[in-house]
Amino acid sequence: MSFGLPAALLLHAIALAVLFLAPRPAPLIPPPENSIEVEFVEEIPKPAPPAPAALPLPAKPQAPAPSLDVTPPGGATAPRPSEAPVPPPAMIQARRILSDLALADPRSRQARKMLPLLGRNERMEQLCNIEAMAQLRAWNHDLEPDLTIAYALAETRIADASVTADGAAFRSRKQWFVLKYRCTLTAGLTRVSAFEFQAGTTIPRKDWSRFNLPVGDKPQD
């Protein structure tokens, strides 16, 4: 028996109703257990095209550019310090797992029943998406994430008990942002055991339809 679409409706909304309604906690301090609720949301179609080059955090590492001879006449010159490449910001490591609180709330009873019925990969993604929204809200109180899509800009990579989402996206205050996360689950795939993330820049509105990013709670036509 397949529960793919109905079940995904439930779990994409875990973040929307649960974390949107939750009081804002101190950084990386989970909200009270009675402040979280889980609902269903329609599954977002997976986009066919890859992430545009202008967006940060590309999903797949691109092949290195061919080596070009750019030695100026008269010999090579060392680049000025200002021309040195800037390293990407470090991933933020969660000090405490927060998704357990969302699922432990009595109002999330239906979500707890549906999670075991999902396919292995879908269940892992949904658990990690819930964790992502909880961590984002705790990390920055100005954010109000109500939806996270792990595969928004590129396919996720799932292996053993881990989910790598280099092309994820999250919605906050009706604006979409690039997201990158690494999520590790317990051996039984029932809860998140470790999580790190990196929030990126906004995704231009002109690209929302390309990646099937909904404006409201339902996918765009």
N, C-alpha and C positions, 0 to 999 in steps of 0.2 A: 504494500500500500504506500502510495507516494504522498507526502505532505509538503512538497517543495514550496508551491506558491502560498497556500494558506498559512503554513508555518512561518514562512518568511514575512508574511503580513504581521504576524505577532511580534517577531523579534526585531524587525527594523524599527518598530515603535517603542521598544523598550526604552530607548534613549529619549524619544520625543516626549512621552508623558512623564516618565520617571524622573529624568534629570532636569527637565524644564521646570517641573513643579517643585523640585527639591530646593530647600534653602541653601544659599551659597555657603559652603564650608570654608574653613581656613585652608591655606595651601596644603594639598595632599592629606587633609583630614576629612574623612567620610561624613556625609550628612546623616542625620538620625534615621534609623531604620524605617520609621513610620512616615517618611517623607517621599517615598519612591513608589511608582506605579508603572505597570507594564501594559502595553496595548498592541494591537495589530496595525501594520501599515502595509500597503501594497508593495510587492517586490519591484525594485527598480531594474529595468532592462540593462543588461551589460552592454557597454559601447563597443562598437567594432573598431573605430580608429584609435591609434595610439595617442598619448598625450602630446599637445603641441610643444614645439621646442622652446617656446617662450615661457612655459610654465616651469617652476622649480620642481625638484624631487621627481625626476622622470622614473617611470616604472621599471624600465629595463636599461641596463648600462649599454650605451651605444658603442659601437666599434670605434677604436681610436682613429682619429683623422690621419690620413697619410702624411708622412714626414715631408716637409717642404723646406727648401733651402732659402732662408730669409736672411742670410748673412749680408749685412750692408757692405757697400764698397769700402775697401780699406781695412777690412777685418771685422770680427765680431765685437760687439760691445756688451758689457754686462747690463742687464735690465736695472733700472732705478728701483729703489725700494718700493716706491708707490706702484710699480708695475708687477710686483710679486703677487702670485695668486693668493686669494683669501681662502683659507680653509673653511669648509662648511661648519655650521654650528653643531655642537655635540648633541646627541640624542639625550632627551630628558628621561631619567630612569625613575619609575614609580617607587616610592618608598613603602607604599601600602596599597594592596589590591582593594579596589572600591566596588567592583561589579557584584561582589557577594551581597552587599547591602541592598542593591536594586532587586535582586532575585529573592532575597529573604523577606522582603516586605509582603505582608498578607495580600495586598492587592495584586501581587505578581504571581499568584497561585496558578493562573492559567498558563502563563509563560513557562513556569517550571514544569508543567505537565507536557507542554509541546516540545520543549528542547530535546528530550530524549528521542522524540519521534523524527527529528530531522536527520538528514544524511550526515555523515561524519564531517565532511568539509564545511557544509552549511552551518552546522552547529558550532564548529570552531570559529568561523567568521563572525557569527552573531555574538558569541561570548566576547570576542575581542573587540567588536564594535561597541558593545555596552561599556567595556572597560575604557575604551578610547574616549567616549563622551564624558564619563565620570572623571577621568584624569584631566581632560581639557578644562572642565568647569572648575576643578579644584586648583589647577595651575594658574588660570587667569579668570578672575571674577567678572571681568567685562564680557566674557564669552558666555553665550547661552546655547550650547550645541543641542539641537533637537533631532539630528539625523546624521548618521555616518555611513558611508558606502565604501567598503574596503576595496572594491574593484572599479571605482569611478573612472580613473584615468588609465588604469592598466590592470591586468589580471594579478591576483594575489598568488603567492607561492606558499604552498602548504606541504609540510614534510614532517612526518612523525607527529610530534605534539606541538608544532610551532606554526605560526602564521606570519608571513612577511608581506606587508602591504606598502610598497613604495609609491603607489599611485592612488592612495585613498583620498577621500574628500569628506569634509564635514560642513554642515550648515549651521550658521549662527546668525540670529537677527536678520533672516531672509537673505543672507549673503553666503556664498560658498567659498571655502578655503582649502588649499592643498594640505594634505596630511600624509605623514609617513610614520609607520609604526612596526615594531617587532613585538610579537605576543607569544608567550609560552604557556601551555596549559598543563594540567596535571596528567598523570599517566592514563587516567580514566576519561580524560577530555571533559570533565564535569565542571571545571573552574579554571580561571586564569591564575597562574602561579608567578609570572614575571611579565613586566610590560615596560617598554620604552617608546618614546614618540618624539616627533618633531613637527611642529605646526608651521606651515608655509604661508605664502602670500594669498591674496584673494584670487579667485578664478574669474576672469572677465565674463560678464553676463552674456556676451555674444557667443561664448563657448558652452553655455549651459545645455542648449539643445543638442549640441554635438555629443555630449557625454551623458545625455538623458538625466540631467540633474534637475529635479523638480523644484518649481518655485514654491508651491504649497506642499500639502501632505500627500498629493498624488502626482504621478509622473505627468510630464507635459504631453500634450497631444502631438 
